[in-house]
Amino acid sequence: MNQLFRQMFFFMVCLVPINLLAAVQIEVENNNLKETIWSDGSKLHVKSSQEPAYILVNAEQRRLYTINHKEKQIINLSDEIKKPPVLPEIQDVKIDFFRHGPGPNILGFETELYLLKANGKICRTEYLSKAVAELTGAIAGLELMTEYRMSTTFGTLPNELELCFTADHLTYQRYRKGGFPLKSEDQFGKTMFEIISIKKDSNNPIDNFKLPERYTVMSYKEMMDSSELITVGAGTEMHPLPVSEDRLSR
């Protein structure tokens, strides 16, 4: 589960939810790991190609779940989301997020090039699209995922966080300004993630946005208190503590 959050953390912004006639399917690639996001306005279904578990988000209701079909488990993470999100106590850090110029055309969408800097150091180079933000309506849900990660991360990490990690979290709502990120590069110019496909009117079943029936529903605390559920099988981490080297806050 950590892996899934780490890969998906990059997309967080809040827009007014858009009512879509059908789901929009977004495919993401990061270090040869692929994830798929189905968006239906404020609802998201996030699935990793290497995880049996997936994430369901309802941004309008501020609900967040992880679902594992193999174990027939639903973990309700909603109560872990603090509002406002917990932010690190950092002093003497100057953070700037600004438009640097036009970006390339990606998948037929015009983009704008934005830079995120901390104390003059480039932390992120991002290619954002307002058109994709309007098309998907997904940013509010992705931002809620980042709020969850921030709520569980900053209570366990020291305040002396790595500079770009901190800048990323402190500006977790920055996509409200520039739009949906189609590509993001780190401070070393390495691509962190990239959207490789956007499909309109995806024919995915509506059940993609519904909790499955007859599954065991547990809170985060109940899951952590249960030694039986801490390890749910090879390749599956159900510890929803997405401590990532960088951030989708992004």
Secondary structure, 3 states (H helix, E strand, C coil): CHHHHHHHCCCCCCCCCCCCCCEEEEEEEECCEEEEEEEECCEEEEEECCCCEEEEEECCCCEEEEEECCCCEEEECHHHCCCCCCCCCCCCCCEEEEEEEECCCECCECCEEEEEEECCEEEEEEEEEHHHHHHHCCHHHHHHHHHHHHHHHCCCCCCCCCHHHHHHHHCCCCHHHHCEEEEEECCCCCEEEEEEEEEEEECCCHHHHCCCCCCEEEEHHHHHHCHHHHECCCCCECCCCCCCCCCCCC
